[in-house]
Amino acid sequence: MLYPVEISGRVVQLRESRKEDSAASLCVAGDDRVTRWLSYDSRSEAEAETMISGAMERARLEPRTEYYLAVTADDQFVGFCRLGFNGVKAAKLVYAIAADHWGTDTQRTRLKCLRTTGSAHLGLHRISVAIAPDTNSSIEVAVKLGMQLEGRIRHHAFTNRGWRNSLLCSVLAEEWSQCSMARSSKSNRPLNEL
């Protein structure tokens, strides 16, 4: 079991969640601009505190069932990411970044750190992510990190009083070493049109 996790990238750091992250997490979990793309509605301060304390408790489980990590930039909480184990040597990735940090290198750097952790330290064979079809920047980041489109999941998430589809993407261990910063050659159509 890796505990505590602290991973430093070029732009961001990933670390275990802390109690003081509860209030700061509202910049993500309590912001409608962010939760519009997530699988839950905006959370209250009490709900954010429950979310963070739950992540802290699960971090000490053996065997560990997930890595729910805070994303920081310049020691400031800017988001979270979660690798939740599902299946044999597989994990589902969930992530969110504060709207004020969209369009920066924060997102790509964070996902590169997670991909490296998943392959080198956790021995994962597969990491998947479900992305809202309208989030072009998230789709582009996934493709640049070598993820492949697997398909569309219809009515995957009920959020903000309505059903939302998701695009399912994944990367396999043998593809991690081959990841290029170019678009997949398997499709000329943008992922959000599939």
N, C-alpha and C positions, 0 to 999 in steps of 0.2 A: 504494500500500500504506500502510495506517495502521499505524505503529509508532513508538514505543510507544503503546499505547492507555491513556488515563486518562480516565475518565468519572465525574463526580461527580453524584450524585443527592441528593435531600433527606435520605435516610437512609443510603444505601450509596454506595460507590465501586467502580467496576470498573477493574481494571488488569491489566497483563501479569503472568503467573505469574513468581515468583522462586524461587530455590533454597531460601530459608528457608521457603517455603510447604510444603515436603515434609512436615515433621513436623506442622505445623498442619493439613494437609489430612486427617489421620487422623480429625479430629473429624467429617468428612463421609464420606470414602472407607473409613474403618475402623470405622464405627459401623453395626451391624446395623439400628438403628432407621431410618437413612437409606437404606442400600443395599437394604433391603427393597423400596423403590420404584424402584430404579434397574435398569439392565440388566446389572449385574454384582454379584458377591458382595463382601463386605467385603474390603478389601485390607490387606496387611501393610505395615510401614514401608518395606521395600525396594520393594514394588510401588507405593506412593504416591510414593516418590522417582522411580521410573521414569516414572510418569504425569506428574509435574511437569516433569522434565527433557525428556521428549518434547514437552510443550506449549511449552516454551521454545525448543526446536530448530525446531518447526514454525512458530513465530511469525516466524521470519526467512526462511522460504521465499518465493521469488518465482516465480510469483504465490502469494500467501498462500492456503492451503486452509481455514483455520479461524481463528476468534478464540476461544481458550480462555483465559478471563479469571478472575482471582481476584476474589471478592466480599469486600469488607471493610466493617466498620462500626467507627467509632472506631479506625481503623488496625489492627484485629484481623481476621485471616482468619476468615470465617464460611461460606464456600462457594465454588462455582465455577459458571461458566456457559460454554457453548460454542455458537457459531454455526458450524456446519460446512457449507460450500458443497456443494450437491447440485442439479444441474440448472442451467438458465439463469436467472440472477438470483434464485436460490432458496437458502435455507439451512434446515438442521434445527437446532432449538434443543434443548439438553440443559442441565439445571441441577439443582443440589442445594444445600441450605442445612443447616447444622448443626442438629440437633434442638433444641438450646437456643435457637435463634432462630426456630423455627416459631411462627406466630401473630402475628408482628410485621409491620411494614410492609416488612421487608427483601425479601421475595419479590416483591411487586407493584412496588416501586421499581426493583428490579434488572431486571425484565422490561420496564418502561417505558423504562429506559435502553437496553436492547438493541434494543427496537423502534425507538426513535429513531435509534440508530446504524445499524441495518439499512437504514432508509429514507433518512435524510439523508446518511450518509457512505459507505455501501456500494452504494447504488443497487439494493437488492434489491426484487424484485416480490412475493416470497412468503416467509414464515417459517412453518415448521410445527413442531409439538411432539407427541410421543407421550407420553401421560400414563397412569399406572396407574389403572384405573377406580375404585379404592378411595380415591384421594387427593382427597377433596372440596375441600380448600383449594387445591390446584394447579388443579383444574378451575375453581373459582370465579374464581381470579386470571386464568386464560386467558380466560374469558368476559368479565370486566370490562375486559380489555385489547382487546376487540374480536375475539378469535379465534372462529372458527366451527367447529362439529363437522363433520368429514368422514366419520367412521365408526369402526368398531371393527376393530383389527388382531388377529386371533386368533393365539395362541401367538407373540407378537411377541418376547418376551425370555425367555431361560432364565436364571433367577437364583434363588439360594437353593434349589437342587436341584429346581426345578420351572418349568414354563412359565407365563408370565403374558401376559394380553391387554393391549392398550393402546388408548386412545382417541386418534385422530388429529385434531388441531385445527390450524387455520392462520389467518393473516391476510394479506390482500393489500394492496399499496401504496395502492390507492384507498380501502381501508377504514381505514388508519391515521389519516387525517385525520377520519374519521367516528366513531372509537372513543368509545363512551360508557361510563360506569361502570354501565350497566344490563344486565341479562340479555338475550341475544338474543331477539328476538320470534319467531324461526322455530320454536321448540320450547318447549312448556310442561313437558316432561319433564326432570328433572335429567339431565345428561350421563352420569352414572355408571349410569343405568338403561338406556341405549341399548345 
